[in-house]
Amino acid sequence: MRPIVDIMKLCPVIPVLVIDRLEDAAPMARALVAGGLKVLEVTLRTPAGLAAITAMKEAAPEAVVGAGTVNSAALLADAAKAGAEFIVSPGLTAAIANAAKAHDLPFLPGVATAGDILHGLELGQGAFKFFPAETSGGAAAIKALEGPFPGLDICPTGGITLANAPTYLALDSVRCVGGSWITPKDAVKSGDWARVTALAAEAAQLKR
């Protein structure tokens, strides 16, 4: 199993994708990869999510496609069947962590507090999604947590934009950020994949 931190280091930004129409999955994957972002998180917030994972993997074999918003062990199993290559959860439970281990899938659980991190460390986790980042104290909160928890690998998600991403990426513990600004709803709805590619290219140039 590839360590989750290796996936986090592939790109400075992991697009957080909410896919309403399955037909958007393939062109979206190709547009993002063309812009230089090859780690894609498909959130399982819509009925199309699971099928979109499979479609994206077929359309862009060079991409690393994972499942986000995984809220239960059962949903994790469904994501594994769909071909997810990593798992992202908004929170952390022993059941989900154990399911990820059982399916041999890299796992990025969500945390927002020191207590959450302690729980994760007890479960053998060392890489975390800091979520929701902006409303949980932002970059300042992560910097404060770096003191008692050195050596963590963090991906902040939630309220991240092109404008504030550099502040997060400058932190010692941050390996990448997650963001949805790269696939604006109006661009996806109109099929403006050139715009998505341009936004992906801009994000791919962010420095860590």
Helices and strands as residue ranges (DSSP letters): H 4-8, E 13-17, G 22-24, H 25-34, E 39-43, H 49-59, E 64-68, H 73-82, E 87-89, H 94-102, E 107-111, H 114-122, E 127-130, G 134-136, H 138-146, E 153-156, H 165-169, E 177-179, H 185-190, H 193-204
